Amino acid sequence: MSQLSEAPVSTASFTVGGAERMREAGRRLAALLRPGDLVLLTGPLGAGKTTLTRGIGEGLGVRGAVTSPTFVIARVHPPLGGGPPLVHVDAYRLAGGLDEMEDLDLDVALPESVVVVEWGEGRVEELSEDRLHVVIQRAEGTDAGDATDAGDATDAGDEERKVTLTGVGARWQGIGLRLLD
């Protein structure tokens, strides 16, 4: 990959308070997404990664409830209309990086889908030079609670989170990520 493709070309940060606002951020983000987009979600257990993905699924108009795919690793949500499918991956239990992810055929699904990978940082960047990194940070001094399945039950409770979006590659050049604030 070229150095240019590794450099952030678009960034934005904003604060989200509560699960419904995190879902709304996901719905707004979905309006920017198109087939071939790779979205990497980073944050501690219970930060709101699955809640954000739920909103992305709603915004894309996909079939099926978007829940944490921790134990099945990946779920495909087909579109209800003319939009792209959502491939929701949880790489939390995968330690082998892209080699271990190859069995999921993400490289095959990526061109026609929006692929969202929780815990994907450092594991799937090689799939695309163009990607969106989303980092969700919990407010200082908060606890993830009793999250046993990658935080799905307590994902994005009422406390505030800082969400930072970083677009990498030509795809994100000139995209107004600040519009999500």
C-alpha positions in Angstrom: 0.0 0.0 0.0 1.1 3.5 -0.7 1.9 6.0 2.1 -0.9 8.2 0.8 -3.5 5.4 1.4 -2.4 5.1 5.0 -2.8 8.8 5.8 -6.1 9.9 7.2 -7.9 12.1 4.7 -11.0 12.9 6.7 -11.6 13.0 10.5 -14.4 14.0 12.9 -15.0 13.6 16.6 -18.2 14.0 18.5 -19.9 13.0 21.8 -22.8 10.7 21.9 -25.0 10.3 25.0 -27.1 7.2 25.3 -27.9 4.1 23.2 -30.6 5.8 21.0 -28.2 8.6 20.1 -25.5 6.0 19.2 -28.0 4.2 17.0 -28.9 7.6 15.4 -25.2 8.2 14.7 -25.2 4.8 13.0 -28.2 5.7 10.9 -26.5 8.9 9.8 -23.3 7.1 9.0 -25.2 4.6 6.9 -26.2 7.5 4.6 -22.5 8.0 3.7 -21.8 4.3 3.2 -21.8 2.4 -0.1 -21.0 -1.1 -1.4 -17.3 -1.8 -0.9 -16.9 0.2 2.3 -14.9 -1.3 5.1 -15.7 0.1 8.6 -13.5 -0.9 11.5 -14.9 -0.4 15.0 -12.6 -0.1 18.0 -13.6 0.4 21.7 -13.8 -1.5 25.0 -16.5 -4.0 25.8 -19.8 -2.3 26.1 -18.6 0.9 24.4 -21.4 0.9 21.8 -19.9 -0.9 18.8 -22.9 -3.2 18.3 -25.3 -0.4 19.0 -23.7 1.8 16.3 -23.8 -1.2 13.9 -27.5 -1.6 14.7 -28.1 1.9 13.6 -26.0 1.3 10.4 -28.2 -1.7 9.7 -31.4 0.4 10.2 -30.0 3.2 8.0 -29.1 0.7 5.2 -32.5 -1.0 5.5 -31.3 -4.5 6.0 -33.2 -7.6 7.1 -32.8 -9.1 10.5 -32.0 -7.8 13.9 -28.4 -6.7 14.2 -26.9 -8.3 17.3 -23.4 -9.1 18.4 -22.0 -11.8 16.2 -19.4 -12.7 18.9 -20.0 -16.5 18.8 -20.9 -16.9 15.1 -18.1 -14.4 14.1 -20.0 -13.0 11.2 -23.6 -12.3 10.1 -24.9 -11.2 6.7 -27.9 -9.0 6.7 -29.4 -8.8 3.2 -31.1 -5.6 2.0 -34.8 -5.2 2.2 -34.6 -2.8 -0.8 -32.0 -1.8 -3.3 -29.2 -1.0 -0.9 -26.1 -3.1 -0.1 -26.1 -6.0 2.3 -24.4 -5.5 5.7 -21.8 -8.0 6.7 -21.3 -7.6 10.5 -18.1 -9.3 11.8 -16.9 -9.6 15.4 -13.1 -10.4 15.4 -12.9 -10.4 19.2 -12.1 -14.1 19.4 -9.8 -14.2 16.4 -6.2 -13.8 17.1 -4.7 -14.7 13.7 -5.4 -11.4 11.8 -6.3 -11.6 8.1 -5.1 -15.2 7.8 -7.8 -16.4 10.3 -10.4 -14.1 8.7 -9.9 -15.6 5.2 -12.4 -18.4 5.9 -15.1 -15.7 6.1 -14.5 -14.7 2.5 -14.7 -11.0 3.4 -12.6 -10.1 0.3 -15.4 -11.7 -1.8 -18.2 -10.0 0.1 -16.6 -6.6 0.3 -17.2 -5.2 -3.3 -21.0 -5.5 -3.1 -21.5 -5.1 0.7 -20.8 -2.7 3.6 -18.5 -4.7 5.9 -18.4 -3.6 9.5 -15.8 -5.3 11.7 -15.8 -5.0 15.4 -12.4 -5.4 17.0 -11.0 -5.3 13.4 -8.1 -2.9 14.0 -4.8 -4.6 13.3 -6.6 -7.6 11.7 -8.3 -6.6 8.5 -6.8 -3.4 7.1 -5.3 -5.4 4.2 -8.8 -5.9 2.8 -9.0 -2.4 1.5 -6.8 0.7 1.1 -10.0 2.7 1.7 -11.6 2.2 5.1 -13.3 4.1 7.9 -11.9 3.7 11.4 -14.4 4.4 14.2 -13.1 4.6 17.7 -15.5 4.7 20.6 -14.2 5.8 24.0 -16.2 5.5 27.2 -16.3 8.4 29.6 -13.5 8.4 32.2 -14.2 6.3 35.2 -17.0 4.1 33.8 -17.1 0.4 33.9 -18.1 -2.0 31.1 -20.5 -3.6 33.6 -21.4 -7.3 33.3 -20.8 -7.6 29.6 -20.4 -11.3 28.7 -21.0 -11.4 25.0 -18.8 -8.5 23.8 -21.1 -6.0 25.5 -24.3 -6.6 23.5 -26.5 -6.5 26.6 -24.9 -3.3 28.0 -23.7 -1.8 24.7 -24.0 2.0 24.7 -25.9 2.5 27.9 -26.8 6.0 29.0 -23.3 7.4 29.6 -21.5 9.6 27.1 -19.0 8.2 24.6 -16.6 10.1 22.4 -16.7 8.8 18.8 -13.8 9.5 16.5 -14.1 8.8 12.8 -11.0 8.6 10.6 -11.4 8.0 6.8 -8.3 6.5 5.1 -7.8 6.3 1.4 -9.2 8.0 -1.7 -12.7 6.9 -1.0 -12.9 9.2 2.1 -11.2 12.2 0.4 -13.6 15.2 0.8 -16.3 13.2 2.6 -17.8 15.5 5.3 -17.6 13.2 8.4 -18.4 16.2 10.6 -22.0 16.1 9.3 -22.5 13.2 11.7 -22.1 15.4 14.7 
